[in-house]
Amino acid sequence: MERKKRMCEANAYMIDGENKTLVMESVDIIEPEGEKLRLENIFGEQKFIKARIHSLAFNDHQINLVALS
Amino acid sequence: MERKKRMCEANAYMIDGENKTLVMESVDIIEPEGEKLRLENIFGEQKFIKARIHSLAFNDHQINLVALS
């Protein structure tokens, strides 16, 4: 039986040591765009951030980013 | 109304130019572990890969990794 895959519902956070700041909810796409990351959510909204993807924890619906200096 | 968040069902691929190789299905966690990435799927299986997270495309259920030399 084929199981239909479900959409992800993950939020992107910027982490800085112990601190964690929500950057975007319900993120759908993250991809490099020049020196930045382009984030797009399920509503089609975009953000461009100078960061890299640090880690993913889908059990907590979290995408963690770290700033690039 | 609060909407319950759904689990992600994303697969991790290693990209190399035009080529794309499936590394792990139903990935739950990706995090740095020393010089490698630790991937864990929803079944608790683990892989350690010398790579970084390149991009995410949840609309296609894809996590794209690139190898670190």
Backbone of each chain as nested JSON, in Angstrom:
{
  "chains": [
    {"id": "A", "residues": [
      {"number": 1, "name": "MET", "atoms": {"N": [0.849, -1.198, 0.0], "CA": [0.0, 0.0, 0.0], "C": [0.878, 1.238, 0.0]}},
      {"number": 2, "name": "GLU", "atoms": {"N": [0.594, 2.097, -0.92], "CA": [1.389, 3.326, -0.975], "C": [0.85, 4.327, 0.038]}},
      {"number": 3, "name": "ARG", "atoms": {"N": [1.764, 4.907, 0.776], "CA": [1.372, 5.87, 1.794], "C": [1.621, 7.265, 1.244]}},
      {"number": 4, "name": "LYS", "atoms": {"N": [0.592, 8.079, 1.267], "CA": [0.738, 9.435, 0.729], "C": [1.629, 10.246, 1.666]}},
      {"number": 5, "name": "LYS", "atoms": {"N": [2.608, 10.926, 1.081], "CA": [3.502, 11.731, 1.906], "C": [2.808, 13.021, 2.314]}},
      {"number": 6, "name": "ARG", "atoms": {"N": [3.087, 13.43, 3.54], "CA": [2.467, 14.635, 4.071], "C": [3.399, 15.825, 3.903]}},
      {"number": 7, "name": "MET", "atoms": {"N": [2.795, 16.983, 3.778], "CA": [3.579, 18.217, 3.705], "C": [4.298, 18.442, 5.026]}},
      {"number": 8, "name": "CYS", "atoms": {"N": [5.408, 19.119, 4.943], "CA": [6.119, 19.503, 6.156], "C": [5.525, 20.782, 6.715]}},
      {"number": 9, "name": "GLU", "atoms": {"N": [5.609, 20.9, 7.991], "CA": [5.196, 22.129, 8.66], "C": [6.324, 22.491, 9.616]}},
      {"number": 10, "name": "ALA", "atoms": {"N": [7.355, 23.074, 9.096], "CA": [8.526, 23.368, 9.92], "C": [8.755, 24.875, 9.983]}},
      {"number": 11, "name": "ASN", "atoms": {"N": [9.262, 25.316, 11.114], "CA": [9.57, 26.727, 11.305], "C": [11.085, 26.921, 11.294]}},
      {"number": 12, "name": "ALA", "atoms": {"N": [11.519, 28.041, 10.752], "CA": [12.957, 28.324, 10.699], "C": [13.343, 29.248, 11.846]}},
      {"number": 13, "name": "TYR", "atoms": {"N": [14.388, 28.865, 12.562], "CA": [14.9, 29.648, 13.691], "C": [16.356, 30.011, 13.431]}},
      {"number": 14, "name": "MET", "atoms": {"N": [16.739, 31.187, 13.883], "CA": [18.146, 31.561, 13.883], "C": [18.69, 31.233, 15.265]}},
      {"number": 15, "name": "ILE", "atoms": {"N": [19.732, 30.433, 15.326], "CA": [20.308, 30.102, 16.617], "C": [21.614, 30.867, 16.808]}},
      {"number": 16, "name": "ASP", "atoms": {"N": [21.815, 31.294, 18.051], "CA": [22.999, 32.068, 18.423], "C": [23.332, 31.662, 19.855]}},
      {"number": 17, "name": "GLY", "atoms": {"N": [24.181, 30.658, 19.976], "CA": [24.48, 30.116, 21.298], "C": [23.237, 29.495, 21.895]}},
      {"number": 18, "name": "GLU", "atoms": {"N": [22.796, 30.004, 23.026], "CA": [21.602, 29.466, 23.698], "C": [20.315, 30.072, 23.154]}},
      {"number": 19, "name": "ASN", "atoms": {"N": [20.454, 31.169, 22.409], "CA": [19.276, 31.891, 21.944], "C": [18.745, 31.348, 20.622]}},
      {"number": 20, "name": "LYS", "atoms": {"N": [17.445, 31.439, 20.491], "CA": [16.77, 30.934, 19.307], "C": [15.689, 31.934, 18.924]}},
      {"number": 21, "name": "THR", "atoms": {"N": [15.743, 32.451, 17.709], "CA": [14.779, 33.451, 17.268], "C": [14.023, 32.926, 16.066]}},
      {"number": 22, "name": "LEU", "atoms": {"N": [12.697, 33.006, 16.126], "CA": [11.881, 32.554, 14.996], "C": [12.089, 33.487, 13.806]}},
      {"number": 23, "name": "VAL", "atoms": {"N": [12.422, 32.919, 12.674], "CA": [12.651, 33.707, 11.463], "C": [11.437, 33.627, 10.537]}},
      {"number": 24, "name": "MET", "atoms": {"N": [10.911, 32.427, 10.371], "CA": [9.766, 32.243, 9.477], "C": [9.028, 30.955, 9.836]}},
      {"number": 25, "name": "GLU", "atoms": {"N": [7.705, 31.028, 9.824], "CA": [6.881, 29.845, 10.093], "C": [6.526, 29.135, 8.785]}},
      {"number": 26, "name": "SER", "atoms": {"N": [6.204, 27.868, 8.912], "CA": [5.673, 27.069, 7.792], "C": [6.531, 27.192, 6.54]}},
      {"number": 27, "name": "VAL", "atoms": {"N": [7.82, 26.984, 6.735], "CA": [8.769, 27.124, 5.632], "C": [8.611, 25.964, 4.649]}},
      {"number": 28, "name": "ASP", "atoms": {"N": [8.672, 26.312, 3.391], "CA": [8.469, 25.33, 2.337], "C": [9.762, 25.089, 1.558]}},
      {"number": 29, "name": "ILE", "atoms": {"N": [10.495, 26.169, 1.31], "CA": [11.723, 26.092, 0.508], "C": [12.831, 26.904, 1.171]}},
      {"number": 30, "name": "ILE", "atoms": {"N": [14.024, 26.33, 1.226], "CA": [15.216, 27.099, 1.583], "C": [16.282, 26.748, 0.561]}},
      {"number": 31, "name": "GLU", "atoms": {"N": [16.824, 27.772, -0.08], "CA": [17.861, 27.503, -1.076], "C": [18.835, 28.658, -1.14]}},
      {"number": 32, "name": "PRO", "atoms": {"N": [20.08, 28.364, -1.532], "CA": [21.066, 29.431, -1.647], "C": [20.679, 30.396, -2.763]}},
      {"number": 33, "name": "GLU", "atoms": {"N": [20.894, 31.668, -2.504], "CA": [20.661, 32.701, -3.539], "C": [21.799, 33.688, -3.38]}},
      {"number": 34, "name": "GLY", "atoms": {"N": [22.809, 33.547, -4.207], "CA": [24.028, 34.347, -4.053], "C": [24.662, 34.015, -2.719]}},
      {"number": 35, "name": "GLU", "atoms": {"N": [24.914, 35.018, -1.908], "CA": [25.547, 34.794, -0.607], "C": [24.518, 34.574, 0.501]}},
      {"number": 36, "name": "LYS", "atoms": {"N": [23.25, 34.611, 0.138], "CA": [22.194, 34.474, 1.143], "C": [21.398, 33.191, 0.96]}},
      {"number": 37, "name": "LEU", "atoms": {"N": [20.539, 32.933, 1.934], "CA": [19.55, 31.871, 1.803], "C": [18.207, 32.515, 1.502]}},
      {"number": 38, "name": "ARG", "atoms": {"N": [17.505, 31.945, 0.554], "CA": [16.144, 32.392, 0.277], "C": [15.19, 31.444, 0.979]}},
      {"number": 39, "name": "LEU", "atoms": {"N": [14.356, 31.985, 1.864], "CA": [13.343, 31.187, 2.553], "C": [11.988, 31.529, 1.952]}},
      {"number": 40, "name": "GLU", "atoms": {"N": [11.202, 30.522, 1.681], "CA": [9.842, 30.765, 1.195], "C": [8.896, 29.916, 2.02]}},
      {"number": 41, "name": "ASN", "atoms": {"N": [7.797, 30.503, 2.469], "CA": [6.845, 29.725, 3.255], "C": [5.679, 29.244, 2.38]}},
      {"number": 42, "name": "ILE", "atoms": {"N": [4.774, 28.496, 3.02], "CA": [3.679, 27.892, 2.258], "C": [2.691, 28.929, 1.732]}},
      {"number": 43, "name": "PHE", "atoms": {"N": [2.829, 30.188, 2.198], "CA": [1.965, 31.268, 1.717], "C": [2.631, 32.057, 0.59]}},
      {"number": 44, "name": "GLY", "atoms": {"N": [3.836, 31.639, 0.197], "CA": [4.539, 32.306, -0.894], "C": [5.361, 33.511, -0.45]}},
      {"number": 45, "name": "GLU", "atoms": {"N": [5.391, 33.774, 0.851], "CA": [6.21, 34.884, 1.351], "C": [7.685, 34.495, 1.329]}},
      {"number": 46, "name": "GLN", "atoms": {"N": [8.55, 35.478, 1.093], "CA": [9.982, 35.208, 0.997], "C": [10.796, 36.036, 1.984]}},
      {"number": 47, "name": "LYS", "atoms": {"N": [11.916, 35.481, 2.397], "CA": [12.909, 36.236, 3.153], "C": [14.286, 35.847, 2.641]}},
      {"number": 48, "name": "PHE", "atoms": {"N": [15.191, 36.804, 2.659], "CA": [16.579, 36.542, 2.27], "C": [17.46, 36.813, 3.484]}},
      {"number": 49, "name": "ILE", "atoms": {"N": [18.237, 35.82, 3.88], "CA": [18.999, 35.908, 5.112], "C": [20.431, 35.432, 4.875]}},
      {"number": 50, "name": "LYS", "atoms": {"N": [21.367, 36.152, 5.447], "CA": [22.772, 35.732, 5.338], "C": [23.029, 34.682, 6.414]}},
      {"number": 51, "name": "ALA", "atoms": {"N": [22.82, 33.45, 6.052], "CA": [22.915, 32.36, 7.027], "C": [23.167, 31.057, 6.294]}},
      {"number": 52, "name": "ARG", "atoms": {"N": [23.415, 30.018, 7.086], "CA": [23.467, 28.675, 6.52], "C": [22.566, 27.767, 7.36]}},
      {"number": 53, "name": "ILE", "atoms": {"N": [22.196, 26.645, 6.783], "CA": [21.33, 25.703, 7.494], "C": [22.2, 24.891, 8.448]}},
      {"number": 54, "name": "HIS", "atoms": {"N": [21.919, 24.985, 9.712], "CA": [22.715, 24.294, 10.735], "C": [22.22, 22.875, 10.964]}},
      {"number": 55, "name": "SER", "atoms": {"N": [20.924, 22.745, 11.203], "CA": [20.377, 21.432, 11.543], "C": [18.868, 21.405, 11.321]}},
      {"number": 56, "name": "LEU", "atoms": {"N": [18.339, 20.2, 11.286], "CA": [16.906, 19.987, 11.097], "C": [16.417, 19.059, 12.203]}},
      {"number": 57, "name": "ALA", "atoms": {"N": [15.301, 19.385, 12.796], "CA": [14.691, 18.509, 13.797], "C": [13.193, 18.497, 13.524]}},
      {"number": 58, "name": "PHE", "atoms": {"N": [12.782, 17.612, 12.625], "CA": [11.391, 17.606, 12.188], "C": [10.46, 17.107, 13.269]}},
      {"number": 59, "name": "ASN", "atoms": {"N": [11.002, 16.316, 14.193], "CA": [10.181, 15.884, 15.322], "C": [9.696, 17.104, 16.128]}},
      {"number": 60, "name": "ASP", "atoms": {"N": [10.5, 18.174, 16.114], "CA": [10.103, 19.433, 16.757], "C": [9.704, 20.502, 15.739]}},
      {"number": 61, "name": "HIS", "atoms": {"N": [9.575, 20.102, 14.485], "CA": [9.185, 21.028, 13.41], "C": [10.15, 22.197, 13.295]}},
      {"number": 62, "name": "GLN", "atoms": {"N": [11.423, 21.924, 13.49], "CA": [12.401, 23.01, 13.518], "C": [13.475, 22.886, 12.449]}},
      {"number": 63, "name": "ILE", "atoms": {"N": [13.727, 24.017, 11.804], "CA": [14.894, 24.19, 10.949], "C": [15.763, 25.23, 11.64]}},
      {"number": 64, "name": "ASN", "atoms": {"N": [17.004, 24.899, 11.904], "CA": [17.881, 25.827, 12.598], "C": [18.908, 26.416, 11.644]}},
      {"number": 65, "name": "LEU", "atoms": {"N": [18.998, 27.729, 11.669], "CA": [19.954, 28.456, 10.833], "C": [20.991, 29.124, 11.727]}},
      {"number": 66, "name": "VAL", "atoms": {"N": [22.175, 29.344, 11.193], "CA": [23.162, 30.164, 11.899], "C": [23.6, 31.273, 10.951]}},
      {"number": 67, "name": "ALA", "atoms": {"N": [23.789, 32.444, 11.527], "CA": [24.172, 33.613, 10.739], "C": [25.576, 33.43, 10.188]}},
      {"number": 68, "name": "LEU", "atoms": {"N": [25.792, 33.932, 8.978], "CA": [27.131, 34.016, 8.413], "C": [27.644, 35.423, 8.67]}},
      {"number": 69, "name": "SER", "atoms": {"N": [28.892, 35.521, 9.083], "CA": [29.447, 36.858, 9.375], "C": [29.845, 37.535, 8.067]}}
    ]},
    {"id": "B", "residues": [
      {"number": 1, "name": "MET", "atoms": {"N": [-8.53, 28.943, 15.722], "CA": [-8.443, 27.485, 15.765], "C": [-6.99, 27.064, 15.61]}},
      {"number": 2, "name": "GLU", "atoms": {"N": [-6.579, 26.241, 16.519], "CA": [-5.208, 25.772, 16.412], "C": [-5.135, 24.593, 15.449]}},
      {"number": 3, "name": "ARG", "atoms": {"N": [-4.167, 24.673, 14.57], "CA": [-4.012, 23.614, 13.591], "C": [-2.863, 22.72, 14.036]}},
      {"number": 4, "name": "LYS", "atoms": {"N": [-3.142, 21.445, 14.119], "CA": [-2.093, 20.523, 14.55], "C": [-1.04, 20.392, 13.46]}},
      {"number": 5, "name": "LYS", "atoms": {"N": [0.205, 20.509, 13.866], "CA": [1.277, 20.398, 12.883], "C": [1.513, 18.94, 12.524]}},
      {"number": 6, "name": "ARG", "atoms": {"N": [1.81, 18.73, 11.261], "CA": [2.031, 17.371, 10.79], "C": [3.516, 17.054, 10.746]}},
      {"number": 7, "name": "MET", "atoms": {"N": [3.823, 15.79, 10.89], "CA": [5.205, 15.343, 10.772], "C": [5.702, 15.57, 9.354]}},
      {"number": 8, "name": "CYS", "atoms": {"N": [6.981, 15.762, 9.243], "CA": [7.597, 15.864, 7.927], "C": [7.885, 14.474, 7.389]}},
      {"number": 9, "name": "GLU", "atoms": {"N": [7.84, 14.382, 6.095], "CA": [8.238, 13.148, 5.432], "C": [9.159, 13.56, 4.3]}},
      {"number": 10, "name": "ALA", "atoms": {"N": [10.406, 13.787, 4.635], "CA": [11.351, 14.262, 3.618], "C": [12.48, 13.258, 3.431]}},
      {"number": 11, "name": "ASN", "atoms": {"N": [12.97, 13.191, 2.223], "CA": [14.082, 12.302, 1.905], "C": [15.342, 13.124, 1.683]}},
      {"number": 12, "name": "ALA", "atoms": {"N": [16.477, 12.574, 2.089], "CA": [17.747, 13.279, 1.914], "C": [18.464, 12.759, 0.673]}},
      {"number": 13, "name": "TYR", "atoms": {"N": [18.901, 13.682, -0.163], "CA": [19.618, 13.353, -1.39], "C": [20.978, 14.019, -1.375]}},
      {"number": 14, "name": "MET", "atoms": {"N": [21.959, 13.347, -1.95], "CA": [23.261, 13.958, -2.177], "C": [23.256, 14.492, -3.603]}},
      {"number": 15, "name": "ILE", "atoms": {"N": [23.523, 15.769, -3.758], "CA": [23.55, 16.324, -5.111], "C": [24.999, 16.562, -5.542]}},
      {"number": 16, "name": "ASP", "atoms": {"N": [25.226, 16.298, -6.812], "CA": [26.556, 16.445, -7.393], "C": [26.339, 16.878, -8.833]}},
      {"number": 17, "name": "GLY", "atoms": {"N": [26.346, 18.186, -9.028], "CA": [26.024, 18.721, -10.356], "C": [24.6, 18.37, -10.718]}},
      {"number": 18, "name": "GLU", "atoms": {"N": [24.424, 17.631, -11.803], "CA": [23.085, 17.244, -12.254], "C": [22.587, 15.978, -11.551]}},
      {"number": 19, "name": "ASN", "atoms": {"N": [23.507, 15.275, -10.9], "CA": [23.149, 13.985, -10.3], "C": [22.595, 14.136, -8.895]}},
      {"number": 20, "name": "LYS", "atoms": {"N": [21.692, 13.243, -8.57], "CA": [21.028, 13.257, -7.28], "C": [20.906, 11.821, -6.794]}},
      {"number": 21, "name": "THR", "atoms": {"N": [21.466, 11.535, -5.646], "CA": [21.446, 10.172, -5.123], "C": [20.716, 10.148, -3.795]}},
      {"number": 22, "name": "LEU", "atoms": {"N": [19.763, 9.246, -3.658], "CA": [19.029, 9.125, -2.406], "C": [19.962, 8.602, -1.311]}},
      {"number": 23, "name": "VAL", "atoms": {"N": [20.001, 9.319, -0.193], "CA": [20.863, 8.932, 0.927], "C": [20.04, 8.257, 2.024]}},
      {"number": 24, "name": "MET", "atoms": {"N": [18.901, 8.854, 2.329], "CA": [18.052, 8.297, 3.386], "C": [16.617, 8.785, 3.204]}},
      {"number": 25, "name": "GLU", "atoms": {"N": [15.673, 7.88, 3.418], "CA": [14.26, 8.24, 3.332], "C": [13.715, 8.615, 4.7]}},
      {"number": 26, "name": "SER", "atoms": {"N": [12.631, 9.384, 4.703], "CA": [11.891, 9.717, 5.933], "C": [12.796, 10.235, 7.039]}},
      {"number": 27, "name": "VAL", "atoms": {"N": [13.612, 11.212, 6.663], "CA": [14.571, 11.784, 7.608], "C": [13.842, 12.618, 8.662]}},
      {"number": 28, "name": "ASP", "atoms": {"N": [14.292, 12.474, 9.871], "CA": [13.671, 13.148, 11.008], "C": [14.607, 14.207, 11.594]}},
      {"number": 29, "name": "ILE", "atoms": {"N": [15.884, 13.869, 11.676], "CA": [16.879, 14.756, 12.294], "C": [18.128, 14.808, 11.421]}},
      {"number": 30, "name": "ILE", "atoms": {"N": [18.647, 16.005, 11.226], "CA": [19.992, 16.16, 10.66], "C": [20.72, 17.157, 11.535]}},
      {"number": 31, "name": "GLU", "atoms": {"N": [21.877, 16.778, 12.038], "CA": [22.64, 17.697, 12.883], "C": [24.13, 17.437, 12.738]}},
      {"number": 32, "name": "PRO", "atoms": {"N": [24.925, 18.493, 12.963], "CA": [26.371, 18.316, 12.876], "C": [26.866, 17.393, 13.984]}},
      {"number": 33, "name": "GLU", "atoms": {"N": [27.798, 16.558, 13.645], "CA": [28.432, 15.67, 14.629], "C": [29.909, 15.625, 14.237]}},
      {"number": 34, "name": "GLY", "atoms": {"N": [30.7, 16.414, 14.923], "CA": [32.099, 16.557, 14.528], "C": [32.165, 17.161, 13.14]}},
      {"number": 35, "name": "GLU", "atoms": {"N": [32.888, 16.509, 12.246], "CA": [33.025, 17.033, 10.877], "C": [31.953, 16.474, 9.95]}},
      {"number": 36, "name": "LYS", "atoms": {"N": [31.063, 15.663, 10.506], "CA": [30.05, 15.03, 9.666], "C": [28.647, 15.512, 10.034]}},
      {"number": 37, "name": "LEU", "atoms": {"N": [27.701, 15.101, 9.211], "CA": [26.291, 15.282, 9.537], "C": [25.743, 13.94, 9.999]}},
      {"number": 38, "name": "ARG", "atoms": {"N": [24.988, 13.978, 11.068], "CA": [24.288, 12.774, 11.51], "C": [22.848, 12.853, 11.006]}},
      {"number": 39, "name": "LEU", "atoms": {"N": [22.445, 11.863, 10.254], "CA": [21.068, 11.782, 9.761], "C": [20.358, 10.678, 10.526]}},
      {"number": 40, "name": "GLU", "atoms": {"N": [19.175, 10.957, 10.966], "CA": [18.373, 9.929, 11.624], "C": [16.995, 9.934, 10.996]}},
      {"number": 41, "name": "ASN", "atoms": {"N": [16.47, 8.75, 10.696], "CA": [15.142, 8.693, 10.101], "C": [14.082, 8.346, 11.157]}},
      {"number": 42, "name": "ILE", "atoms": {"N": [12.838, 8.315, 10.717], "CA": [11.731, 8.102, 11.654], "C": [11.735, 6.703, 12.257]}},
      {"number": 43, "name": "PHE", "atoms": {"N": [12.59, 5.807, 11.692], "CA": [12.704, 4.456, 12.237], "C": [13.874, 4.335, 13.207]}},
      {"number": 44, "name": "GLY", "atoms": {"N": [14.569, 5.445, 13.451], "CA": [15.682, 5.445, 14.387], "C": [17.005, 5.02, 13.771]}},
      {"number": 45, "name": "GLU", "atoms": {"N": [17.013, 4.783, 12.463], "CA": [18.269, 4.434, 11.78], "C": [19.126, 5.688, 11.601]}},
      {"number": 46, "name": "GLN", "atoms": {"N": [20.448, 5.49, 11.658], "CA": [21.362, 6.624, 11.563], "C": [22.362, 6.452, 10.426]}},
      {"number": 47, "name": "LYS", "atoms": {"N": [22.783, 7.59, 9.872], "CA": [23.918, 7.605, 8.942], "C": [24.764, 8.821, 9.265]}},
      {"number": 48, "name": "PHE", "atoms": {"N": [26.057, 8.674, 9.076], "CA": [26.991, 9.778, 9.259], "C": [27.648, 10.072, 7.914]}},
      {"number": 49, "name": "ILE", "atoms": {"N": [27.53, 11.309, 7.477], "CA": [27.981, 11.665, 6.138], "C": [28.778, 12.955, 6.187]}},
      {"number": 50, "name": "LYS", "atoms": {"N": [29.868, 12.994, 5.449], "CA": [30.669, 14.209, 5.379], "C": [30.042, 15.133, 4.341]}},
      {"number": 51, "name": "ALA", "atoms": {"N": [29.146, 15.946, 4.79], "CA": [28.375, 16.783, 3.873], "C": [27.818, 17.984, 4.626]}},
      {"number": 52, "name": "ARG", "atoms": {"N": [27.23, 18.898, 3.869], "CA": [26.487, 19.995, 4.493], "C": [25.104, 20.053, 3.843]}},
      {"number": 53, "name": "ILE", "atoms": {"N": [24.188, 20.708, 4.528], "CA": [22.828, 20.838, 4.004], "C": [22.814, 21.967, 2.977]}},
      {"number": 54, "name": "HIS", "atoms": {"N": [22.483, 21.637, 1.753], "CA": [22.483, 22.62, 0.671], "C": [21.163, 23.373, 0.585]}},
      {"number": 55, "name": "SER", "atoms": {"N": [20.064, 22.636, 0.561], "CA": [18.767, 23.266, 0.371], "C": [17.646, 22.336, 0.808]}},
      {"number": 56, "name": "LEU", "atoms": {"N": [16.475, 22.927, 0.986], "CA": [15.287, 22.175, 1.392], "C": [14.158, 22.505, 0.422]}},
      {"number": 57, "name": "ALA", "atoms": {"N": [13.444, 21.492, -0.004], "CA": [12.278, 21.711, -0.866], "C": [11.187, 20.77, -0.376]}},
      {"number": 58, "name": "PHE", "atoms": {"N": [10.444, 21.244, 0.623], "CA": [9.461, 20.376, 1.263], "C": [8.276, 20.084, 0.354]}},
      {"number": 59, "name": "ASN", "atoms": {"N": [8.031, 21.007, -0.597], "CA": [6.974, 20.747, -1.581], "C": [7.278, 19.468, -2.364]}},
      {"number": 60, "name": "ASP", "atoms": {"N": [8.569, 19.161, -2.529], "CA": [8.985, 17.912, -3.18], "C": [9.514, 16.894, -2.167]}},
      {"number": 61, "name": "HIS", "atoms": {"N": [9.364, 17.183, -0.888], "CA": [9.817, 16.275, 0.181], "C": [11.316, 16.009, 0.102]}},
      {"number": 62, "name": "GLN", "atoms": {"N": [12.064, 17.036, -0.275], "CA": [13.496, 16.837, -0.499], "C": [14.381, 17.686, 0.398]}},
      {"number": 63, "name": "ILE", "atoms": {"N": [15.403, 17.02, 0.941], "CA": [16.517, 17.683, 1.615], "C": [17.74, 17.406, 0.745]}},
      {"number": 64, "name": "ASN", "atoms": {"N": [18.411, 18.444, 0.323], "CA": [19.567, 18.261, -0.549], "C": [20.864, 18.523, 0.204]}},
      {"number": 65, "name": "LEU", "atoms": {"N": [21.766, 17.567, 0.103], "CA": [23.075, 17.668, 0.747], "C": [24.149, 17.781, -0.334]}},
      {"number": 66, "name": "VAL", "atoms": {"N": [25.255, 18.409, 0.02], "CA": [26.43, 18.373, -0.863], "C": [27.609, 17.859, -0.051]}},
      {"number": 67, "name": "ALA", "atoms": {"N": [28.428, 17.054, -0.709], "CA": [29.581, 16.454, -0.044], "C": [30.607, 17.521, 0.31]}},
      {"number": 68, "name": "LEU", "atoms": {"N": [31.26, 17.333, 1.437], "CA": [32.401, 18.163, 1.803], "C": [33.66, 17.411, 1.399]}},
      {"number": 69, "name": "SER", "atoms": {"N": [34.584, 18.102, 0.765], "CA": [35.816, 17.423, 0.339], "C": [36.744, 17.228, 1.531]}}
    ]}
  ]
}
